[in-house]
Amino acid sequence: MFSHESTPLILMFVILLLCMLAAVLHPVHAFFDRVRRRRGSSAEIAKEVDSR
């Protein structure tokens, strides 16, 4: 009877899942990128100190 309503609901559910995935992965990616950048900059400082 209401089968025509299931397609938009499924589409909205998939979009919601993609948004939730992005909301979780974005901060995780930013955190690991910051850690990697900080580790790289501290390695450069250590090389600079060793070269003196």
PDBQT receptor file of N, H, CA, C and O in Angstrom, charges set to zero:
ATOM      1  N   MET A   1       0.815  -1.192   0.000  1.00  0.00    +0.000 N 
ATOM      2  CA  MET A   1       0.000   0.000   0.000  1.00  0.00    +0.000 C 
ATOM      3  C   MET A   1       0.862   1.261   0.000  1.00  0.00    +0.000 C 
ATOM      4  O   MET A   1       0.614   2.181  -0.778  1.00  0.00    +0.000 OA
ATOM      5  N   PHE A   2       1.883   1.307   0.876  1.00  0.00    +0.000 N 
ATOM      6  H   PHE A   2       2.085   0.560   1.509  1.00  0.00    +0.000 HD
ATOM      7  CA  PHE A   2       2.743   2.482   0.942  1.00  0.00    +0.000 C 
ATOM      8  C   PHE A   2       4.138   2.175   0.404  1.00  0.00    +0.000 C 
ATOM      9  O   PHE A   2       5.123   2.714   0.907  1.00  0.00    +0.000 OA
ATOM     10  N   SER A   3       4.234   1.327  -0.599  1.00  0.00    +0.000 N 
ATOM     11  H   SER A   3       3.434   0.889  -1.008  1.00  0.00    +0.000 HD
ATOM     12  CA  SER A   3       5.550   0.914  -1.092  1.00  0.00    +0.000 C 
ATOM     13  C   SER A   3       6.297   2.064  -1.769  1.00  0.00    +0.000 C 
ATOM     14  O   SER A   3       7.528   2.056  -1.807  1.00  0.00    +0.000 OA
ATOM     15  N   HIS A   4       5.578   3.048  -2.302  1.00  0.00    +0.000 N 
ATOM     16  H   HIS A   4       4.578   3.054  -2.272  1.00  0.00    +0.000 HD
ATOM     17  CA  HIS A   4       6.247   4.164  -2.960  1.00  0.00    +0.000 C 
ATOM     18  C   HIS A   4       6.982   5.050  -1.947  1.00  0.00    +0.000 C 
ATOM     19  O   HIS A   4       7.823   5.856  -2.345  1.00  0.00    +0.000 OA
ATOM     20  N   GLU A   5       6.688   4.923  -0.666  1.00  0.00    +0.000 N 
ATOM     21  H   GLU A   5       6.004   4.269  -0.343  1.00  0.00    +0.000 HD
ATOM     22  CA  GLU A   5       7.353   5.743   0.343  1.00  0.00    +0.000 C 
ATOM     23  C   GLU A   5       8.673   5.138   0.802  1.00  0.00    +0.000 C 
ATOM     24  O   GLU A   5       9.479   5.824   1.430  1.00  0.00    +0.000 OA
ATOM     25  N   SER A   6       8.903   3.875   0.503  1.00  0.00    +0.000 N 
ATOM     26  H   SER A   6       8.247   3.318  -0.006  1.00  0.00    +0.000 HD
ATOM     27  CA  SER A   6      10.114   3.239   1.017  1.00  0.00    +0.000 C 
ATOM     28  C   SER A   6      11.370   3.736   0.309  1.00  0.00    +0.000 C 
ATOM     29  O   SER A   6      12.423   3.826   0.940  1.00  0.00    +0.000 OA
ATOM     30  N   THR A   7      11.297   4.059  -0.966  1.00  0.00    +0.000 N 
ATOM     31  H   THR A   7      10.441   3.987  -1.479  1.00  0.00    +0.000 HD
ATOM     32  CA  THR A   7      12.485   4.505  -1.703  1.00  0.00    +0.000 C 
ATOM     33  C   THR A   7      13.046   5.813  -1.146  1.00  0.00    +0.000 C 
ATOM     34  O   THR A   7      14.249   5.879  -0.889  1.00  0.00    +0.000 OA
ATOM     35  N   PRO A   8      12.242   6.851  -0.946  1.00  0.00    +0.000 N 
ATOM     36  CA  PRO A   8      12.807   8.070  -0.351  1.00  0.00    +0.000 C 
ATOM     37  C   PRO A   8      13.335   7.855   1.062  1.00  0.00    +0.000 C 
ATOM     38  O   PRO A   8      14.330   8.463   1.456  1.00  0.00    +0.000 OA
ATOM     39  N   LEU A   9      12.670   6.994   1.823  1.00  0.00    +0.000 N 
ATOM     40  H   LEU A   9      11.861   6.501   1.504  1.00  0.00    +0.000 HD
ATOM     41  CA  LEU A   9      13.156   6.731   3.178  1.00  0.00    +0.000 C 
ATOM     42  C   LEU A   9      14.503   6.027   3.159  1.00  0.00    +0.000 C 
ATOM     43  O   LEU A   9      15.382   6.341   3.961  1.00  0.00    +0.000 OA
ATOM     44  N   ILE A  10      14.666   5.084   2.252  1.00  0.00    +0.000 N 
ATOM     45  H   ILE A  10      13.952   4.830   1.601  1.00  0.00    +0.000 HD
ATOM     46  CA  ILE A  10      15.954   4.393   2.125  1.00  0.00    +0.000 C 
ATOM     47  C   ILE A  10      17.025   5.380   1.687  1.00  0.00    +0.000 C 
ATOM     48  O   ILE A  10      18.139   5.355   2.211  1.00  0.00    +0.000 OA
ATOM     49  N   LEU A  11      16.706   6.241   0.743  1.00  0.00    +0.000 N 
ATOM     50  H   LEU A  11      15.801   6.261   0.318  1.00  0.00    +0.000 HD
ATOM     51  CA  LEU A  11      17.661   7.247   0.279  1.00  0.00    +0.000 C 
ATOM     52  C   LEU A  11      18.050   8.196   1.413  1.00  0.00    +0.000 C 
ATOM     53  O   LEU A  11      19.226   8.520   1.576  1.00  0.00    +0.000 OA
ATOM     54  N   MET A  12      17.073   8.637   2.188  1.00  0.00    +0.000 N 
ATOM     55  H   MET A  12      16.118   8.374   2.056  1.00  0.00    +0.000 HD
ATOM     56  CA  MET A  12      17.377   9.515   3.324  1.00  0.00    +0.000 C 
ATOM     57  C   MET A  12      18.230   8.794   4.363  1.00  0.00    +0.000 C 
ATOM     58  O   MET A  12      19.125   9.400   4.953  1.00  0.00    +0.000 OA
ATOM     59  N   PHE A  13      17.969   7.519   4.593  1.00  0.00    +0.000 N 
ATOM     60  H   PHE A  13      17.243   7.027   4.113  1.00  0.00    +0.000 HD
ATOM     61  CA  PHE A  13      18.740   6.740   5.552  1.00  0.00    +0.000 C 
ATOM     62  C   PHE A  13      20.186   6.593   5.091  1.00  0.00    +0.000 C 
ATOM     63  O   PHE A  13      21.107   6.708   5.900  1.00  0.00    +0.000 OA
ATOM     64  N   VAL A  14      20.392   6.341   3.805  1.00  0.00    +0.000 N 
ATOM     65  H   VAL A  14      19.644   6.247   3.148  1.00  0.00    +0.000 HD
ATOM     66  CA  VAL A  14      21.750   6.210   3.269  1.00  0.00    +0.000 C 
ATOM     67  C   VAL A  14      22.488   7.538   3.391  1.00  0.00    +0.000 C 
ATOM     68  O   VAL A  14      23.659   7.557   3.771  1.00  0.00    +0.000 OA
ATOM     69  N   ILE A  15      21.833   8.635   3.079  1.00  0.00    +0.000 N 
ATOM     70  H   ILE A  15      20.882   8.620   2.770  1.00  0.00    +0.000 HD
ATOM     71  CA  ILE A  15      22.460   9.955   3.206  1.00  0.00    +0.000 C 
ATOM     72  C   ILE A  15      22.796  10.241   4.665  1.00  0.00    +0.000 C 
ATOM     73  O   ILE A  15      23.861  10.781   4.963  1.00  0.00    +0.000 OA
ATOM     74  N   LEU A  16      21.893   9.883   5.572  1.00  0.00    +0.000 N 
ATOM     75  H   LEU A  16      21.027   9.444   5.329  1.00  0.00    +0.000 HD
ATOM     76  CA  LEU A  16      22.149  10.064   7.002  1.00  0.00    +0.000 C 
ATOM     77  C   LEU A  16      23.367   9.258   7.443  1.00  0.00    +0.000 C 
ATOM     78  O   LEU A  16      24.202   9.758   8.196  1.00  0.00    +0.000 OA
ATOM     79  N   LEU A  17      23.472   8.018   6.980  1.00  0.00    +0.000 N 
ATOM     80  H   LEU A  17      22.793   7.612   6.368  1.00  0.00    +0.000 HD
ATOM     81  CA  LEU A  17      24.627   7.193   7.337  1.00  0.00    +0.000 C 
ATOM     82  C   LEU A  17      25.929   7.785   6.801  1.00  0.00    +0.000 C 
ATOM     83  O   LEU A  17      26.945   7.778   7.497  1.00  0.00    +0.000 OA
ATOM     84  N   LEU A  18      25.905   8.293   5.580  1.00  0.00    +0.000 N 
ATOM     85  H   LEU A  18      25.079   8.298   5.016  1.00  0.00    +0.000 HD
ATOM     86  CA  LEU A  18      27.107   8.910   5.017  1.00  0.00    +0.000 C 
ATOM     87  C   LEU A  18      27.509  10.157   5.806  1.00  0.00    +0.000 C 
ATOM     88  O   LEU A  18      28.695  10.394   6.037  1.00  0.00    +0.000 OA
ATOM     89  N   CYS A  19      26.533  10.941   6.212  1.00  0.00    +0.000 N 
ATOM     90  H   CYS A  19      25.570  10.749   6.025  1.00  0.00    +0.000 HD
ATOM     91  CA  CYS A  19      26.831  12.135   7.012  1.00  0.00    +0.000 C 
ATOM     92  C   CYS A  19      27.393  11.759   8.378  1.00  0.00    +0.000 C 
ATOM     93  O   CYS A  19      28.314  12.408   8.874  1.00  0.00    +0.000 OA
ATOM     94  N   MET A  20      26.843  10.718   8.982  1.00  0.00    +0.000 N 
ATOM     95  H   MET A  20      26.096  10.190   8.578  1.00  0.00    +0.000 HD
ATOM     96  CA  MET A  20      27.362  10.277  10.278  1.00  0.00    +0.000 C 
ATOM     97  C   MET A  20      28.785   9.742  10.143  1.00  0.00    +0.000 C 
ATOM     98  O   MET A  20      29.628   9.983  11.008  1.00  0.00    +0.000 OA
ATOM     99  N   LEU A  21      29.050   9.022   9.064  1.00  0.00    +0.000 N 
ATOM    100  H   LEU A  21      28.366   8.826   8.362  1.00  0.00    +0.000 HD
ATOM    101  CA  LEU A  21      30.398   8.518   8.816  1.00  0.00    +0.000 C 
ATOM    102  C   LEU A  21      31.381   9.672   8.650  1.00  0.00    +0.000 C 
ATOM    103  O   LEU A  21      32.486   9.630   9.192  1.00  0.00    +0.000 OA
ATOM    104  N   ALA A  22      30.988  10.697   7.909  1.00  0.00    +0.000 N 
ATOM    105  H   ALA A  22      30.091  10.731   7.469  1.00  0.00    +0.000 HD
ATOM    106  CA  ALA A  22      31.849  11.864   7.733  1.00  0.00    +0.000 C 
ATOM    107  C   ALA A  22      32.045  12.605   9.051  1.00  0.00    +0.000 C 
ATOM    108  O   ALA A  22      33.140  13.096   9.328  1.00  0.00    +0.000 OA
ATOM    109  N   ALA A  23      31.004  12.690   9.858  1.00  0.00    +0.000 N 
ATOM    110  H   ALA A  23      30.115  12.292   9.633  1.00  0.00    +0.000 HD
ATOM    111  CA  ALA A  23      31.101  13.394  11.140  1.00  0.00    +0.000 C 
ATOM    112  C   ALA A  23      32.045  12.680  12.097  1.00  0.00    +0.000 C 
ATOM    113  O   ALA A  23      32.670  13.322  12.941  1.00  0.00    +0.000 OA
ATOM    114  N   VAL A  24      32.154  11.361  11.977  1.00  0.00    +0.000 N 
ATOM    115  H   VAL A  24      31.646  10.840  11.292  1.00  0.00    +0.000 HD
ATOM    116  CA  VAL A  24      33.065  10.609  12.842  1.00  0.00    +0.000 C 
ATOM    117  C   VAL A  24      34.477  10.619  12.276  1.00  0.00    +0.000 C 
ATOM    118  O   VAL A  24      35.441  10.803  13.021  1.00  0.00    +0.000 OA
ATOM    119  N   LEU A  25      34.610  10.424  10.971  1.00  0.00    +0.000 N 
ATOM    120  H   LEU A  25      33.828  10.275  10.367  1.00  0.00    +0.000 HD
ATOM    121  CA  LEU A  25      35.939  10.283  10.376  1.00  0.00    +0.000 C 
ATOM    122  C   LEU A  25      36.693  11.607  10.272  1.00  0.00    +0.000 C 
ATOM    123  O   LEU A  25      37.922  11.615  10.350  1.00  0.00    +0.000 OA
ATOM    124  N   HIS A  26      35.998  12.710  10.100  1.00  0.00    +0.000 N 
ATOM    125  H   HIS A  26      35.000  12.704  10.037  1.00  0.00    +0.000 HD
ATOM    126  CA  HIS A  26      36.699  13.986   9.942  1.00  0.00    +0.000 C 
ATOM    127  C   HIS A  26      37.524  14.362  11.179  1.00  0.00    +0.000 C 
ATOM    128  O   HIS A  26      38.703  14.677  11.021  1.00  0.00    +0.000 OA
ATOM    129  N   PRO A  27      36.978  14.348  12.385  1.00  0.00    +0.000 N 
ATOM    130  CA  PRO A  27      37.807  14.676  13.553  1.00  0.00    +0.000 C 
ATOM    131  C   PRO A  27      38.928  13.661  13.787  1.00  0.00    +0.000 C 
ATOM    132  O   PRO A  27      40.020  14.031  14.219  1.00  0.00    +0.000 OA
ATOM    133  N   VAL A  28      38.662  12.380  13.502  1.00  0.00    +0.000 N 
ATOM    134  H   VAL A  28      37.775  12.079  13.151  1.00  0.00    +0.000 HD
ATOM    135  CA  VAL A  28      39.702  11.361  13.673  1.00  0.00    +0.000 C 
ATOM    136  C   VAL A  28      40.847  11.627  12.705  1.00  0.00    +0.000 C 
ATOM    137  O   VAL A  28      42.014  11.556  13.090  1.00  0.00    +0.000 OA
ATOM    138  N   HIS A  29      40.523  11.931  11.461  1.00  0.00    +0.000 N 
ATOM    139  H   HIS A  29      39.575  11.988  11.148  1.00  0.00    +0.000 HD
ATOM    140  CA  HIS A  29      41.555  12.220  10.468  1.00  0.00    +0.000 C 
ATOM    141  C   HIS A  29      42.333  13.477  10.839  1.00  0.00    +0.000 C 
ATOM    142  O   HIS A  29      43.555  13.510  10.701  1.00  0.00    +0.000 OA
ATOM    143  N   ALA A  30      41.644  14.504  11.305  1.00  0.00    +0.000 N 
ATOM    144  H   ALA A  30      40.650  14.477  11.417  1.00  0.00    +0.000 HD
ATOM    145  CA  ALA A  30      42.319  15.741  11.701  1.00  0.00    +0.000 C 
ATOM    146  C   ALA A  30      43.252  15.502  12.886  1.00  0.00    +0.000 C 
ATOM    147  O   ALA A  30      44.348  16.060  12.934  1.00  0.00    +0.000 OA
ATOM    148  N   PHE A  31      42.826  14.679  13.837  1.00  0.00    +0.000 N 
ATOM    149  H   PHE A  31      41.936  14.226  13.799  1.00  0.00    +0.000 HD
ATOM    150  CA  PHE A  31      43.669  14.378  14.999  1.00  0.00    +0.000 C 
ATOM    151  C   PHE A  31      44.942  13.647  14.578  1.00  0.00    +0.000 C 
ATOM    152  O   PHE A  31      46.038  14.021  14.994  1.00  0.00    +0.000 OA
ATOM    153  N   PHE A  32      44.801  12.607  13.756  1.00  0.00    +0.000 N 
ATOM    154  H   PHE A  32      43.911  12.303  13.419  1.00  0.00    +0.000 HD
ATOM    155  CA  PHE A  32      45.982  11.858  13.330  1.00  0.00    +0.000 C 
ATOM    156  C   PHE A  32      46.890  12.704  12.446  1.00  0.00    +0.000 C 
ATOM    157  O   PHE A  32      48.110  12.547  12.487  1.00  0.00    +0.000 OA
ATOM    158  N   ASP A  33      46.309  13.603  11.641  1.00  0.00    +0.000 N 
ATOM    159  H   ASP A  33      45.318  13.731  11.607  1.00  0.00    +0.000 HD
ATOM    160  CA  ASP A  33      47.122  14.491  10.820  1.00  0.00    +0.000 C 
ATOM    161  C   ASP A  33      47.920  15.444  11.702  1.00  0.00    +0.000 C 
ATOM    162  O   ASP A  33      49.087  15.715  11.421  1.00  0.00    +0.000 OA
ATOM    163  N   ARG A  34      47.302  15.957  12.767  1.00  0.00    +0.000 N 
ATOM    164  H   ARG A  34      46.353  15.737  12.995  1.00  0.00    +0.000 HD
ATOM    165  CA  ARG A  34      47.995  16.853  13.684  1.00  0.00    +0.000 C 
ATOM    166  C   ARG A  34      49.123  16.123  14.415  1.00  0.00    +0.000 C 
ATOM    167  O   ARG A  34      50.214  16.667  14.589  1.00  0.00    +0.000 OA
ATOM    168  N   VAL A  35      48.852  14.887  14.840  1.00  0.00    +0.000 N 
ATOM    169  H   VAL A  35      47.966  14.445  14.699  1.00  0.00    +0.000 HD
ATOM    170  CA  VAL A  35      49.881  14.099  15.530  1.00  0.00    +0.000 C 
ATOM    171  C   VAL A  35      51.049  13.824  14.590  1.00  0.00    +0.000 C 
ATOM    172  O   VAL A  35      52.209  13.941  14.985  1.00  0.00    +0.000 OA
ATOM    173  N   ARG A  36      50.742  13.457  13.336  1.00  0.00    +0.000 N 
ATOM    174  H   ARG A  36      49.800  13.362  13.014  1.00  0.00    +0.000 HD
ATOM    175  CA  ARG A  36      51.805  13.164  12.369  1.00  0.00    +0.000 C 
ATOM    176  C   ARG A  36      52.626  14.422  12.077  1.00  0.00    +0.000 C 
ATOM    177  O   ARG A  36      53.851  14.354  11.981  1.00  0.00    +0.000 OA
ATOM    178  N   ARG A  37      51.957  15.568  11.936  1.00  0.00    +0.000 N 
ATOM    179  H   ARG A  37      50.961  15.623  12.015  1.00  0.00    +0.000 HD
ATOM    180  CA  ARG A  37      52.666  16.814  11.666  1.00  0.00    +0.000 C 
ATOM    181  C   ARG A  37      53.542  17.207  12.854  1.00  0.00    +0.000 C 
ATOM    182  O   ARG A  37      54.674  17.659  12.679  1.00  0.00    +0.000 OA
ATOM    183  N   ARG A  38      53.005  17.029  14.070  1.00  0.00    +0.000 N 
ATOM    184  H   ARG A  38      52.086  16.662  14.212  1.00  0.00    +0.000 HD
ATOM    185  CA  ARG A  38      53.765  17.377  15.272  1.00  0.00    +0.000 C 
ATOM    186  C   ARG A  38      54.980  16.464  15.416  1.00  0.00    +0.000 C 
ATOM    187  O   ARG A  38      56.060  16.914  15.799  1.00  0.00    +0.000 OA
ATOM    188  N   ARG A  39      54.798  15.177  15.106  1.00  0.00    +0.000 N 
ATOM    189  H   ARG A  39      53.921  14.811  14.795  1.00  0.00    +0.000 HD
ATOM    190  CA  ARG A  39      55.907  14.229  15.184  1.00  0.00    +0.000 C 
ATOM    191  C   ARG A  39      56.975  14.584  14.144  1.00  0.00    +0.000 C 
ATOM    192  O   ARG A  39      58.169  14.489  14.427  1.00  0.00    +0.000 OA
ATOM    193  N   GLY A  40      56.555  14.987  12.955  1.00  0.00    +0.000 N 
ATOM    194  H   GLY A  40      55.585  15.064  12.725  1.00  0.00    +0.000 HD
ATOM    195  CA  GLY A  40      57.495  15.376  11.905  1.00  0.00    +0.000 C 
ATOM    196  C   GLY A  40      58.254  16.635  12.261  1.00  0.00    +0.000 C 
ATOM    197  O   GLY A  40      59.454  16.724  12.005  1.00  0.00    +0.000 OA
ATOM    198  N   SER A  41      57.579  17.613  12.848  1.00  0.00    +0.000 N 
ATOM    199  H   SER A  41      56.604  17.540  13.056  1.00  0.00    +0.000 HD
ATOM    200  CA  SER A  41      58.262  18.853  13.210  1.00  0.00    +0.000 C 
ATOM    201  C   SER A  41      59.222  18.621  14.363  1.00  0.00    +0.000 C 
ATOM    202  O   SER A  41      60.278  19.251  14.412  1.00  0.00    +0.000 OA
ATOM    203  N   SER A  42      58.886  17.730  15.298  1.00  0.00    +0.000 N 
ATOM    204  H   SER A  42      58.028  17.218  15.258  1.00  0.00    +0.000 HD
ATOM    205  CA  SER A  42      59.814  17.447  16.393  1.00  0.00    +0.000 C 
ATOM    206  C   SER A  42      61.021  16.679  15.878  1.00  0.00    +0.000 C 
ATOM    207  O   SER A  42      62.117  16.829  16.418  1.00  0.00    +0.000 OA
ATOM    208  N   ALA A  43      60.846  15.860  14.846  1.00  0.00    +0.000 N 
ATOM    209  H   ALA A  43      59.955  15.738  14.407  1.00  0.00    +0.000 HD
ATOM    210  CA  ALA A  43      61.981  15.154  14.249  1.00  0.00    +0.000 C 
ATOM    211  C   ALA A  43      62.902  16.147  13.545  1.00  0.00    +0.000 C 
ATOM    212  O   ALA A  43      64.122  15.993  13.594  1.00  0.00    +0.000 OA
ATOM    213  N   GLU A  44      62.338  17.164  12.892  1.00  0.00    +0.000 N 
ATOM    214  H   GLU A  44      61.347  17.290  12.852  1.00  0.00    +0.000 HD
ATOM    215  CA  GLU A  44      63.162  18.183  12.237  1.00  0.00    +0.000 C 
ATOM    216  C   GLU A  44      63.949  18.976  13.273  1.00  0.00    +0.000 C 
ATOM    217  O   GLU A  44      65.113  19.302  13.044  1.00  0.00    +0.000 OA
ATOM    218  N   ILE A  45      63.339  19.287  14.393  1.00  0.00    +0.000 N 
ATOM    219  H   ILE A  45      62.393  19.022  14.579  1.00  0.00    +0.000 HD
ATOM    220  CA  ILE A  45      64.032  20.026  15.452  1.00  0.00    +0.000 C 
ATOM    221  C   ILE A  45      65.168  19.178  16.004  1.00  0.00    +0.000 C 
ATOM    222  O   ILE A  45      66.250  19.699  16.277  1.00  0.00    +0.000 OA
ATOM    223  N   ALA A  46      64.940  17.884  16.171  1.00  0.00    +0.000 N 
ATOM    224  H   ALA A  46      64.061  17.461  15.949  1.00  0.00    +0.000 HD
ATOM    225  CA  ALA A  46      65.991  16.998  16.674  1.00  0.00    +0.000 C 
ATOM    226  C   ALA A  46      67.144  16.924  15.681  1.00  0.00    +0.000 C 
ATOM    227  O   ALA A  46      68.301  16.903  16.101  1.00  0.00    +0.000 OA
ATOM    228  N   LYS A  47      66.870  16.885  14.388  1.00  0.00    +0.000 N 
ATOM    229  H   LYS A  47      65.930  16.902  14.047  1.00  0.00    +0.000 HD
ATOM    230  CA  LYS A  47      67.935  16.867  13.378  1.00  0.00    +0.000 C 
ATOM    231  C   LYS A  47      68.718  18.171  13.420  1.00  0.00    +0.000 C 
ATOM    232  O   LYS A  47      69.941  18.173  13.278  1.00  0.00    +0.000 OA
ATOM    233  N   GLU A  48      68.014  19.274  13.614  1.00  0.00    +0.000 N 
ATOM    234  H   GLU A  48      67.021  19.272  13.730  1.00  0.00    +0.000 HD
ATOM    235  CA  GLU A  48      68.664  20.576  13.670  1.00  0.00    +0.000 C 
ATOM    236  C   GLU A  48      69.604  20.653  14.873  1.00  0.00    +0.000 C 
ATOM    237  O   GLU A  48      70.710  21.182  14.762  1.00  0.00    +0.000 OA
ATOM    238  N   VAL A  49      69.177  20.137  16.002  1.00  0.00    +0.000 N 
ATOM    239  H   VAL A  49      68.279  19.707  16.093  1.00  0.00    +0.000 HD
ATOM    240  CA  VAL A  49      70.002  20.143  17.208  1.00  0.00    +0.000 C 
ATOM    241  C   VAL A  49      71.205  19.230  17.018  1.00  0.00    +0.000 C 
ATOM    242  O   VAL A  49      72.308  19.574  17.441  1.00  0.00    +0.000 OA
ATOM    243  N   ASP A  50      71.013  18.075  16.391  1.00  0.00    +0.000 N 
ATOM    244  H   ASP A  50      70.116  17.796  16.048  1.00  0.00    +0.000 HD
ATOM    245  CA  ASP A  50      72.115  17.141  16.165  1.00  0.00    +0.000 C 
ATOM    246  C   ASP A  50      73.144  17.701  15.194  1.00  0.00    +0.000 C 
ATOM    247  O   ASP A  50      74.327  17.380  15.305  1.00  0.00    +0.000 OA
ATOM    248  N   SER A  51      72.723  18.526  14.252  1.00  0.00    +0.000 N 
ATOM    249  H   SER A  51      71.762  18.787  14.162  1.00  0.00    +0.000 HD
ATOM    250  CA  SER A  51      73.661  19.043  13.255  1.00  0.00    +0.000 C 
ATOM    251  C   SER A  51      74.547  20.150  13.818  1.00  0.00    +0.000 C 
ATOM    252  O   SER A  51      75.545  20.507  13.193  1.00  0.00    +0.000 OA
ATOM    253  N   ARG A  52      74.213  20.694  14.965  1.00  0.00    +0.000 N 
ATOM    254  H   ARG A  52      73.402  20.404  15.473  1.00  0.00    +0.000 HD
ATOM    255  CA  ARG A  52      75.019  21.771  15.550  1.00  0.00    +0.000 C 
ATOM    256  C   ARG A  52      76.148  21.214  16.283  1.00  0.00    +0.000 C 
ATOM    257  O   ARG A  52      76.946  21.961  16.849  1.00  0.00    +0.000 OA
TER     258      ARG A  52
